[in-house]
Amino acid sequence: MEQTKRFKVEHIIIGILSLVVVALIVFYAMVVQRNSVLGQELNTAHEVIHRVLLVHEALEDELEALRAATEEPQSKEPQPDEPTAAICHRVIEHILDIAPGRIRELFNEDVAFNPPEEFILLPNNRILINGQWVCSHSEMIYTLEAIFSFWEWNNEIWVELLSYSPFGWGDWRTPWESPNIHSWVRYHELETVPVRFHWMGGDWDDVGYDVRYLNGENFTEELVYHAQKYLNRIITDAWFVGRILYVNLHHSEPMRMSSGTFGEFVMYYTLVSSMASVPGIDALVIMVDGQRESIFGGHGAAFSDIYLVGN
């Protein structure tokens, strides 16, 4: 009888201990799960804070740019806001007089400029001129583009060379390295560069974009990565010459972009709109394997020689 009672007591004690152990295990599991949830929430909060800081930085840059744009110019020479046709005509005549000698100083080669009708008037009293020159080293013809600024002072036209594209001295794979301001660069002047990556659905009205913030110092590498991720386009290189952005596509892109008229338009629209959204550029050039005005798709579409980017 006494042994039976002892047996029951032992079982009761064992049962109580088992319940205590189970309760401790359940409590421990709840604590671990709670810590995991808190950790995930903390990581999410860190990501949100990081994005907010990037947006804040980009907004500060845009605000500073707006402030600079609204300030009165400090230039010693007055420059007309809207150059008249007469002034533009005098500018072209003056540039055609001095540009050959100025370019020869840089290349030590003669340049045959295109007709003035092909020159492009850019904002802020600048003009883009183009032409061809024969490189004596390779005996090949190359394209040259140069941007001049101009202003009128004491009834005379003054011009200054701002930037040029060194086609020929080095091809697009090995650009000319030079310490002057006209060199090709692959970084952006902004520390954080907001770029709009556009998308279009199956409806003409179903359009939009996602803003991504690229690192200005590694602009080319990040542009290549984001174009592949958001546009499904393969960019092999991108660089700036002055305020012109050059984007070079992989040689396989024309075939990959052949998907019917609407599909080709979607790919064209999203690529051009996305690249044109890079802040601080006046013009955009899209090439395929180093060739300009390349045809893509199966319906004769082609990238324009140069896209002017408005405000």
KABELLIN-V381385 format. One record per residue. N is the residue number from 0. SS is DSSP state (H for helix, E for strand, C for the rest). D_LAST is the distance of its C-alpha to the last C-alpha in Angstrom with 1 decimal. Layout:
N:SS:D_LAST, N:SS:D_LAST
This chain:
0:C:99.5, 1:H:98.2, 2:H:96.4, 3:H:94.7, 4:H:93.4, 5:H:92.1, 6:H:90.4, 7:H:88.7, 8:H:87.6, 9:H:86.1, 10:H:84.2, 11:H:82.9, 12:H:81.7, 13:H:80.1, 14:H:78.3, 15:H:77.1, 16:H:75.9, 17:H:74.1, 18:H:72.4, 19:H:71.3, 20:H:70.0, 21:H:68.1, 22:H:66.6, 23:H:65.6, 24:H:64.0, 25:H:62.1, 26:H:61.0, 27:H:59.8, 28:H:57.9, 29:H:56.2, 30:H:55.3, 31:H:53.9, 32:H:51.8, 33:H:50.6, 34:H:49.6, 35:H:47.8, 36:H:45.8, 37:H:45.1, 38:H:43.9, 39:H:41.5, 40:H:40.2, 41:H:39.8, 42:H:37.9, 43:H:35.6, 44:H:35.1, 45:H:34.3, 46:H:31.6, 47:H:30.1, 48:H:30.3, 49:H:28.6, 50:H:25.7, 51:H:25.4, 52:H:25.4, 53:H:22.7, 54:H:20.5, 55:H:21.5, 56:H:20.7, 57:H:17.2, 58:H:16.7, 59:H:18.2, 60:H:15.9, 61:H:12.8, 62:H:14.9, 63:H:15.8, 64:H:12.4, 65:H:11.7, 66:H:15.2, 67:H:14.7, 68:H:11.7, 69:H:14.0, 70:C:17.0, 71:C:18.5, 72:C:18.4, 73:C:21.8, 74:C:22.0, 75:C:25.4, 76:C:24.4, 77:C:22.5, 78:C:19.5, 79:C:18.4, 80:C:14.9, 81:C:15.4, 82:C:17.9, 83:C:20.5, 84:H:22.0, 85:H:25.0, 86:H:23.2, 87:H:21.3, 88:H:24.8, 89:H:26.3, 90:H:23.7, 91:H:24.4, 92:H:28.1, 93:H:28.0, 94:H:26.1, 95:H:28.6, 96:H:31.3, 97:H:30.4, 98:H:28.3, 99:H:31.4, 100:H:33.3, 101:H:30.5, 102:H:29.9, 103:H:33.6, 104:H:33.9, 105:H:31.8, 106:H:33.3, 107:C:36.6, 108:C:36.1, 109:C:35.4, 110:E:32.1, 111:E:32.1, 112:E:28.7, 113:C:27.4, 114:C:27.4, 115:H:24.8, 116:H:23.6, 117:H:22.1, 118:C:20.1, 119:E:16.3, 120:E:14.5, 121:E:11.5, 122:C:9.3, 123:C:11.5, 124:C:14.7, 125:E:15.0, 126:E:16.7, 127:E:17.6, 128:E:21.2, 129:E:23.4, 130:E:27.1, 131:E:30.1, 132:E:32.8, 133:E:36.1, 134:E:36.8, 135:C:40.4, 136:C:40.9, 137:C:40.0, 138:C:40.5, 139:E:37.4, 140:E:34.5, 141:E:31.1, 142:E:27.5, 143:E:25.8, 144:E:22.2, 145:E:21.4, 146:E:18.5, 147:E:19.8, 148:E:18.4, 149:E:20.2, 150:E:21.3, 151:E:24.3, 152:E:27.1, 153:C:30.6, 154:C:29.9, 155:E:29.3, 156:E:26.3, 157:E:25.6, 158:E:23.8, 159:E:23.3, 160:E:22.9, 161:E:20.1, 162:E:20.6, 163:E:22.4, 164:E:23.3, 165:C:27.0, 166:E:27.9, 167:C:31.7, 168:C:32.7, 169:E:32.0, 170:C:30.9, 171:C:28.1, 172:C:30.7, 173:C:31.8, 174:C:29.0, 175:C:30.2, 176:C:30.8, 177:C:30.4, 178:C:30.1, 179:C:27.8, 180:C:24.0, 181:C:23.5, 182:C:24.9, 183:C:23.5, 184:E:22.7, 185:C:22.6, 186:C:21.4, 187:C:18.2, 188:C:18.0, 189:C:17.5, 190:C:20.8, 191:E:19.4, 192:E:16.5, 193:E:15.2, 194:E:14.7, 195:E:14.7, 196:E:17.6, 197:E:17.6, 198:E:20.9, 199:E:22.5, 200:C:26.0, 201:C:28.6, 202:C:27.1, 203:C:24.0, 204:C:23.1, 205:C:23.8, 206:E:20.4, 207:E:18.8, 208:E:17.8, 209:E:19.4, 210:E:17.7, 211:E:19.7, 212:E:19.7, 213:E:20.5, 214:E:22.5, 215:C:20.6, 216:C:24.0, 217:C:24.8, 218:H:21.4, 219:H:22.8, 220:H:25.7, 221:H:24.0, 222:H:21.3, 223:H:24.4, 224:H:26.2, 225:H:23.5, 226:H:22.8, 227:H:26.5, 228:H:26.9, 229:H:24.1, 230:H:23.4, 231:C:26.9, 232:C:25.5, 233:C:27.2, 234:E:25.1, 235:E:27.4, 236:E:25.1, 237:E:21.6, 238:E:20.7, 239:E:18.3, 240:E:19.0, 241:C:17.0, 242:C:13.3, 243:E:14.3, 244:E:15.3, 245:E:18.6, 246:E:20.1, 247:E:23.7, 248:E:25.4, 249:C:29.1, 250:C:31.3, 251:C:32.5, 252:H:29.1, 253:H:29.5, 254:H:32.8, 255:H:31.6, 256:C:28.8, 257:C:31.5, 258:C:32.0, 259:H:31.9, 260:H:29.2, 261:H:27.7, 262:H:28.0, 263:H:26.4, 264:H:23.4, 265:H:23.0, 266:H:23.2, 267:H:20.8, 268:H:18.2, 269:H:18.5, 270:H:18.4, 271:H:15.5, 272:H:13.3, 273:H:14.7, 274:H:14.2, 275:H:10.6, 276:C:10.0, 277:C:11.5, 278:C:9.6, 279:C:9.5, 280:C:9.6, 281:C:8.6, 282:E:11.1, 283:E:13.5, 284:E:17.2, 285:E:19.6, 286:E:23.2, 287:E:26.5, 288:C:29.2, 289:C:27.7, 290:E:27.6, 291:E:24.5, 292:C:24.1, 293:C:26.4, 294:E:27.8, 295:E:27.9, 296:C:29.8, 297:C:32.7, 298:C:31.2, 299:C:29.8, 300:E:26.1, 301:E:24.4, 302:C:21.2, 303:C:19.4, 304:C:19.9, 305:C:16.2, 306:E:13.0, 307:E:9.9, 308:C:6.8, 309:C:3.8, 310:C:0.0
